[in-house]
Amino acid sequence: PLVDVRSPGEYKGELLHMADYPQEGALRGGHIPGAKSVPWARAANPDGTFKSAAELRAIYEEEQGLKPSDTVVAYCRIGERSSHSWFVLTRLLGYPNVRNYDGSWTEWGNGVQLPIEK
């Protein structure tokens, strides 16, 4: 499965870039077809620490239906936020097959013939 870790506004195609980074926008808004929306910050507590493994499993497995046996590809805008989710899935939850799509939405959203959903 694909996991889009950007903000809900980016996922829905309402934002083409983060407010402080207009130069890093894409030509199109939305998300890769079939991608699940799991904003990266959901894995963190208000004090910046990671949530417990049980809380993380509730987010990724119970809510989103991911399984440790899945090959998961996380992406964001430039691969930065998705590296956080990669760490959560691989190091905290023990998923063995997680990839960080480093081109992320900047690459996909600028590929004019690539499909998108909003």
Secondary structure, DSSP 4 states (H G I P E B T S, - for coil): -EEE-S-HHHHTTS-SS-TT-GGG--SS-SB-TT-EE--GGGGB-TTSPBPPHHHHHIIIIIIT---TTS-EEEE-SSSSHHHHHHHIIIIIS--S-EEE-SSHHHHHHH-TTS--B-
